[in-house]
Amino acid sequence: MVRESAIWRRRLDDTLEFLCRIRRSSTQQEICQHLLCHAEQFGATNLLAGPIPPPRALKREQTSHVVLDAWPEEWSERYFSKGYLFRDPTIQLVCRGCGPFRWSEVDGLCKVSPAGRRIMDEATEFKLCEGFTIPFATLEGQAVGFSVAGEKVDPDPHDRLAFQFVAACAFGCAAVLADGRRNSEPVSLSPRQKDVLRWAAEGFTVDEIADRLAISRNTADTHLRAARERLGVASTVHAVAEAFRYGLIA
């Protein structure tokens, strides 16, 4: 148990150091380069991220929603030109609010249509054979998809959790750059809200956080919920990443 805790702590420290590089990035392309450097450890070579546009959006509107782009150009052109976005089973899962998933898990999570199957098969022509998708949701309910892919993508449970933090932070930084708001409005958290997020970053559950801080489970959950609302996100993982991006926790 002690050895596992030490390994997790080292991985967390590595992840936080990596997040520092992302936070210092001055362009979206620089963020993409950092992300691919991080993701290559589990086989990913490409990435694409952005909020999901409304149904029936035309190609120009679809592509305008892309915030981070390191996807094969020819595949993107085909994908958006033919309206694949709204038939892609991975996007359907993102819109449903599914948790993070590997593409090999899609069949077990939803019924894939013949059109959806063709889309995934066509992606392999561009060496996007396996992938890992992280859905986000804002408090306003806007769905955000973040996918990495390659010929063989095999994140272990630690990689999956660490990359959720990395992806959430990177998306926040990229969205700010895309909007031209390098210095967004300041966000503040109470000392207790920072405490619960620090422990959440360590991978602790609400019950474990409550034990560590000698407070009730309900109080710990209330602080986490308040932190998410302050940061404008719907999940604790996303809240941790945003708090780190704003420099509120370290």
C-alpha positions as CSV (number, residue, x, y, z in Angstrom):
1,M,0.0,0.0,0.0
2,V,2.8,2.4,0.9
3,R,4.6,1.6,-2.3
4,E,1.4,2.2,-4.4
5,S,0.9,5.5,-2.6
6,A,4.5,6.5,-3.4
7,I,4.0,5.6,-7.1
8,W,0.7,7.5,-7.3
9,R,2.4,10.6,-5.6
10,R,5.2,10.5,-8.1
11,R,2.8,10.2,-11.0
12,L,0.8,13.1,-9.6
13,D,3.9,15.2,-9.3
14,D,4.8,14.4,-12.9
15,T,1.3,15.3,-14.0
16,L,1.4,18.6,-12.1
17,E,4.8,19.5,-13.6
18,F,3.4,18.8,-17.0
19,L,0.4,21.0,-16.3
20,C,2.7,23.8,-15.6
21,R,4.1,23.6,-19.1
22,I,0.6,23.7,-20.6
23,R,-0.3,26.7,-18.4
24,R,2.7,28.6,-19.7
25,S,1.8,27.9,-23.4
26,S,1.2,30.9,-25.5
27,T,-0.6,29.2,-28.5
28,Q,-3.0,26.4,-29.1
29,Q,-0.5,24.6,-31.2
30,E,2.0,24.7,-28.4
31,I,-0.6,23.1,-26.1
32,C,-1.2,20.4,-28.7
33,Q,2.6,19.6,-28.8
34,H,2.8,19.3,-25.1
35,L,-0.3,17.1,-25.0
36,L,1.0,14.7,-27.6
37,C,4.3,14.5,-25.8
38,H,2.4,13.4,-22.7
39,A,0.0,11.1,-24.6
40,E,2.7,9.3,-26.6
41,Q,3.5,7.3,-23.4
42,F,0.4,5.3,-24.0
43,G,0.5,5.3,-27.8
44,A,-1.5,8.4,-28.9
45,T,-0.2,10.3,-31.9
46,N,-3.2,12.6,-32.7
47,L,-5.8,14.7,-30.8
48,L,-8.9,16.7,-31.4
49,A,-10.9,18.7,-28.9
50,G,-13.8,21.1,-28.8
51,P,-17.4,21.8,-27.7
52,I,-20.0,19.9,-29.7
53,P,-21.9,22.2,-32.1
54,P,-25.7,22.1,-32.3
55,P,-27.4,19.5,-34.5
56,R,-27.5,20.2,-38.2
57,A,-24.6,22.7,-37.9
58,L,-22.9,23.2,-41.3
59,K,-19.3,22.4,-41.9
60,R,-18.0,25.9,-41.2
61,E,-19.7,26.0,-37.8
62,Q,-18.6,22.5,-36.9
63,T,-14.9,23.3,-37.6
64,S,-15.2,26.6,-35.8
65,H,-15.8,24.6,-32.6
66,V,-12.5,22.9,-32.8
67,V,-10.2,24.3,-30.1
68,L,-7.3,21.8,-30.2
69,D,-6.4,20.2,-33.5
70,A,-3.7,17.7,-34.2
71,W,-5.8,15.4,-36.4
72,P,-5.0,14.1,-39.9
73,E,-6.0,17.0,-42.2
74,E,-7.4,14.8,-44.9
75,W,-9.5,12.9,-42.4
76,S,-10.8,16.1,-40.9
77,E,-11.8,17.4,-44.3
78,R,-13.8,14.2,-45.1
79,Y,-15.3,14.0,-41.6
80,F,-16.7,17.5,-41.5
81,S,-17.6,17.7,-45.2
82,K,-19.7,14.5,-45.0
83,G,-21.4,15.4,-41.7
84,Y,-19.9,12.4,-39.9
85,L,-19.9,14.3,-36.6
86,F,-23.6,13.7,-35.9
87,R,-23.3,9.9,-36.7
88,D,-20.1,9.3,-34.9
89,P,-20.8,6.9,-32.0
90,T,-18.0,8.5,-29.9
91,I,-19.7,11.9,-30.2
92,Q,-23.0,10.4,-29.4
93,L,-21.5,9.1,-26.1
94,V,-20.0,12.5,-25.4
95,C,-23.4,14.2,-25.8
96,R,-24.9,11.5,-23.5
97,G,-22.6,12.5,-20.8
98,C,-20.7,9.2,-20.7
99,G,-17.6,8.9,-18.6
100,P,-14.1,8.6,-20.3
101,F,-13.9,5.6,-22.6
102,R,-11.6,3.8,-25.0
103,W,-12.9,3.4,-28.5
104,S,-12.7,-0.4,-28.0
105,E,-15.4,0.0,-25.3
106,V,-17.9,1.8,-27.6
107,D,-19.8,-1.3,-28.5
108,G,-20.5,-2.1,-24.9
109,L,-21.7,1.5,-24.2
110,C,-24.1,2.1,-27.1
111,K,-25.6,0.5,-30.1
112,V,-23.4,1.4,-33.0
113,S,-25.3,2.0,-36.3
114,P,-24.0,0.8,-39.6
115,A,-23.1,4.4,-40.5
116,G,-21.3,4.8,-37.2
117,R,-19.3,1.6,-37.8
118,R,-18.3,2.8,-41.3
119,I,-17.0,6.1,-39.8
120,M,-14.8,4.3,-37.2
121,D,-13.6,1.9,-39.9
122,E,-12.7,4.8,-42.2
123,A,-10.7,6.4,-39.4
124,T,-8.3,3.5,-39.4
125,E,-7.2,4.5,-43.0
126,F,-5.5,7.5,-41.3
127,K,-4.0,5.4,-38.5
128,L,-6.7,6.3,-36.0
129,C,-7.2,2.7,-35.1
130,E,-7.6,3.1,-31.3
131,G,-8.5,6.0,-29.2
132,F,-9.4,7.4,-25.8
133,T,-12.2,10.0,-25.4
134,I,-12.8,12.3,-22.4
135,P,-16.2,14.0,-22.3
136,F,-16.6,17.2,-20.3
137,A,-19.7,19.1,-19.4
138,T,-20.0,22.7,-18.4
139,L,-22.5,23.9,-15.7
140,E,-24.6,25.2,-18.6
141,G,-24.8,21.7,-20.0
142,Q,-22.5,22.2,-23.0
143,A,-20.9,18.9,-24.1
144,V,-17.2,19.0,-24.8
145,G,-15.3,16.1,-26.4
146,F,-11.5,15.5,-26.1
147,S,-10.1,12.6,-28.1
148,V,-6.6,11.2,-28.5
149,A,-5.9,8.4,-31.0
150,G,-3.3,6.4,-32.8
151,E,-2.5,2.9,-34.2
152,K,-2.3,1.4,-30.7
153,V,-3.6,3.4,-27.7
154,D,-3.4,1.6,-24.4
155,P,-3.7,3.8,-21.3
156,D,-3.6,2.0,-17.9
157,P,-6.0,3.2,-15.1
158,H,-3.3,5.7,-13.8
159,D,-2.8,7.1,-17.4
160,R,-6.5,7.5,-17.8
161,L,-7.0,9.5,-14.6
162,A,-3.9,11.6,-15.1
163,F,-4.9,12.4,-18.7
164,Q,-8.3,13.6,-17.5
165,F,-6.6,16.3,-15.4
166,V,-4.2,17.1,-18.3
167,A,-7.0,17.3,-20.9
168,A,-9.3,19.4,-18.7
169,C,-6.5,21.9,-17.9
170,A,-5.4,22.0,-21.5
171,F,-8.9,22.6,-22.8
172,G,-9.4,25.5,-20.4
173,C,-6.1,27.1,-21.4
174,A,-6.9,26.6,-25.1
175,A,-10.4,28.0,-24.8
176,V,-9.0,31.2,-23.2
177,L,-6.4,31.6,-26.0
178,A,-9.1,30.9,-28.6
179,D,-11.3,33.7,-27.1
180,G,-8.3,36.0,-26.9
181,R,-8.7,36.3,-23.2
182,R,-5.3,35.5,-21.8
183,N,-6.2,37.2,-18.5
184,S,-9.7,36.1,-17.7
185,E,-11.8,37.2,-14.8
186,P,-10.2,36.2,-11.5
187,V,-11.7,33.3,-9.6
188,S,-11.3,32.7,-5.9
189,L,-11.8,29.7,-3.7
190,S,-12.1,29.5,0.1
191,P,-9.3,27.8,2.0
192,R,-11.5,24.8,2.6
193,Q,-12.5,24.5,-1.0
194,K,-8.8,24.5,-1.9
195,D,-8.2,21.8,0.7
196,V,-10.8,19.4,-0.7
197,L,-9.6,19.9,-4.3
198,R,-6.0,19.2,-3.2
199,W,-7.1,15.9,-1.7
200,A,-9.3,15.2,-4.8
201,A,-6.2,15.7,-6.9
202,E,-4.5,12.9,-4.9
203,G,-7.3,10.5,-6.0
204,F,-9.2,10.5,-2.7
205,T,-13.0,9.9,-2.6
206,V,-15.4,12.2,-0.8
207,D,-15.4,9.9,2.2
208,E,-11.6,9.8,2.4
209,I,-11.4,13.6,2.0
210,A,-13.8,14.0,4.9
211,D,-11.7,11.7,7.1
212,R,-8.5,13.5,6.2
213,L,-10.0,16.9,7.1
214,A,-12.0,15.6,10.1
215,I,-15.2,16.9,8.7
216,S,-18.5,15.2,7.8
217,R,-19.0,13.6,4.4
218,N,-21.8,16.0,3.7
219,T,-19.6,19.0,4.5
220,A,-16.8,17.7,2.2
221,D,-19.3,17.2,-0.6
222,T,-20.7,20.7,-0.1
223,H,-17.2,22.2,-0.4
224,L,-16.6,20.2,-3.6
225,R,-19.9,21.2,-5.1
226,A,-19.2,24.9,-4.2
227,A,-15.7,24.7,-5.8
228,R,-17.2,23.3,-9.0
229,E,-19.8,26.1,-9.1
230,R,-17.1,28.8,-8.6
231,L,-15.0,27.3,-11.4
232,G,-17.9,26.8,-13.7
233,V,-17.5,23.1,-14.3
234,A,-19.5,20.0,-13.7
235,S,-17.0,17.4,-12.5
236,T,-14.5,17.3,-9.7
237,V,-11.7,16.2,-12.1
238,H,-12.4,19.3,-14.2
239,A,-12.5,21.5,-11.1
240,V,-9.1,20.3,-10.0
241,A,-7.6,21.0,-13.4
242,E,-9.2,24.5,-13.5
243,A,-8.0,25.3,-10.0
244,F,-4.5,24.3,-11.1
245,R,-4.8,26.4,-14.2
246,Y,-5.8,29.5,-12.2
247,G,-2.9,28.8,-9.8
248,L,-5.3,28.3,-6.9
249,I,-3.8,24.9,-5.9
250,A,-0.3,23.5,-6.5
